[in-house]
Amino acid sequence: MKRSTIILFANRLPVPVDDGWKRRTFHVIRALTTIAPVQLIVFGGPGAGADQAVLGPLVTVHAVRARRFPKPLALAASLLLDRPLQQLLHYSTEIDAIIASIALDHHIVAAGCASVFLADYLSLVRAVSPRCYTFVDTHNIDSLYYRRLADTSRSWIRRMAFRHTAYRTEALEHRVFPRVTETWVCSTPESKRLSSTMPEATVRVIANGADVPRARTPDKRLAGSTALFFGRLDYEPNADAVRLLCRDIWPIVRKSLPSATLRIVGSGDTTALLSLISRDGSIDLAGRVEDIAAELDAVSVVVVPLRSGGGTRLKILEAMAAGCAVVTTTIGGEGIALEDEEHALIRDAIPAFAEAIVRLLRNHDQALRIGRAAQELVLREYEWGVLEADIASAIRSHL
């Protein structure tokens, strides 16, 4: 008798769990294993499965190599074909054989992908298991993500490239989303957006979450004058936010509060940022750290001046779960049930954003109050344990 299994396609291995995409994918996998063992097909070559033990014994990793095209050729192909560049960069001839091998010994009850750019592989699964539940987990609505990058880019070449990618990606979304059993989005605004433009698609909200440290309370934080930004620094929305923060926001903060310091934490190449901060001793570009929890414990204020991106921002949920007061933008807080002045300070104009940072650094009691309310909100609505149960329920309802 064949054993039940679930296939998940991912563009990279979600461990170590050190960024938002990995964290969401890791928790999706944990939820899937409560239904059946998971066959995780990831791009990255032979070494991609080296950290498989972190995922647990119910996950089998199949690492595949993407067929590499020279970048100019891939760009030219994207311009000529009805395919976004990211889809072309995740093409592999190995996957057909892997799916056939899995189907020999297993009954595939569900199959999904952690990106719309991998969704065409779901048709290979349906060919061997026509009745299985299929899903696309959209960490962002990618067409909106690229459109926003185009809106904030200073280079006309990059603006054109991002707009082209947004156009191609939107066409892919319109082709894929109506064909799968369900499309998962991170927030109600995204669900409404897709439902209005693609009424034939079935959309389900699977929110992002955070783990709330039970022993950590905002009341124990000491007053200080340091604000923290953290996130992957080679992720374009984060890189844009850091440039805006260092170039335009932080000088205003320092003028009002000369003792203020800014700590920037995150993996990725920081070379481009060094020129922005080289003459400002109040900014500490720490780069990658081993323990982000310790960083969050050391501050009361986290700043997230995002102007682009999509989905919901895991960095904001993590800061809230730690009891930090967050200053962010409308786009930064998008999809999270934030009330301005209660769970966070939401400011879009640069002077107002800077003033909000100064206010919280000067008024420790207010920072503690906002941090406490934010942590309570995460406990009620965004804890990963609850969201994992939602994922498992979504699939079981179709089996």
Residue, then its C-alpha position, 0 to 999 in steps of 0.5 A: m500500500k502506498r504511503s501518503t506524502i506532500i510535495l513542496f517546491a521551494n527556490r532554496l532551503p529554508v534553514p538556517v531560519d535567518d530571514g522572513w522567507k525562510r521562517r514562513t516556509f519553515h513553519v509551513i513545512r512544520a504544519l504540512t508534516t502534521i498531515a503527512p511526510v513532506q518531500l521538499i524539492v529545492f534548488g541549490g545543487p548537492g549541498a542544499g540538503a546539508d541542514q535537513a536534520v533541522l527540518g525533522p525526520l518527516v522531511t526528505v530533501h531533494a536538491v536540484r540544480a537549476r539549468r543556468f543561462p548566462k544572465p544576458l541570455a536569460l534577460a533576452a529570453s524574458l523579453l521575448l517570451d511570456r515568462p518573468l526572469q525569475q521563472l526562467l532562472h528556476y528551470s530544471t530537467e531533474i524534477d520530472a524524474i524526482i516526481a515520478s520516483i516519489a509517485l512510485d511509492h507514495h500517494i501524493v495528497a497535496a502539492g504546493c510551491a513557495s513561489v509563483f515562479l515554481a508553480d508550473y511544476l505543479s502540473l507535473v504532480r497533477a499528471v500523476s495525482p490528478r485529485c491532489y490538493t494544490f496551492v501556491d504560497t505567495h509570500n508576496i503578490d510578486s507583481l505588486y512587489y516589482r511594481r513598487l520596486a519600480d516606483t521607488s527606484r532612482s535608476w530609469i533602467r531599473r525602473m524599466a526592468f522592474r516594470h517589465t518583470a511586474y507585467r510578466t509576473e502578473a500574466l503568470e499569476h493570472r494563468v496560475f492562480p485560477r488553476v490551483t486549488e487555493t492561493w495562499v496570501c499573507s493578509t486580507p488586503e492581498s486577498k481582496r486585491l486578488s479576489s477583485t482582479m481574479p474572481e475565478a481564483t480561490v484565495r485563502v489568508i494564511a497570515n505571517g506570525a512570530d514566536v512570542p518569548r514567554a519570559r520576555t516582557p517589555d516592562k523589563r527593558l532599560a531606557g536607552s537612546t538606540a534604535l534598531f533596524f534588522g533584516r536581510l540587507d541584500y533584499e531590495p526593499n530593505a536596502d532601500a529602507v536603510r538608504l532612506l533611513c541613513r541618508d534622510i531620516w537619521p540626520i533629522v533624528r540626530k539634530s533633535l537628539p544628538s545622543a541617539t544611535l542607530r544599529i543596523v543588523g542583517s546578512g548580505d553585502t553591506t559595501a554599498l551602505l558603507s559610504l552612507i555611514s562612514r562619516d557618521g559615528s552614531i550608526d553601527l552597521a553590525g551586519r549578520v549576528e547569531d542571535i537576533a533575540a539578543e538584539l531585540d532585548a537590548v533596545s526599546v525601539v525598532v525602525v522599519p521605513l519600508r517604501s516597497g515590498g509585499g506580504t506582511r513584514l515578519k521583522i515587524l511581527e518579530a519586533m512586536a513579539a519581543g515587546c519593542a515599539v515599532v516605527t514604520t510606514t503604511i506599506g511597512g505595516e500593511g496586512i497587520a492589524l496595527e492601530d497607530e499610536e496603540h501598537a506602533l507609530i505609523r508615519d510616511a513623511i520623512p520628518a514625521f518618521a524622524e519625529a516619531i523615533v525621537r519621541l519614543l527614544r525620549n519617552h521610555d514609558q510610551a515605548l513600553r506601553i506601545g511595545r506591551a500592546a504590540q506583544e499582546l496583539v501578536l499573542r492574540e492573532y499572530e502566533w505561529g502555533v495558531l497559524e500552523a493549525d490554520i494551514a493544516s486545517a486548510i489542507r485537511s478540509h480538501l482531503 
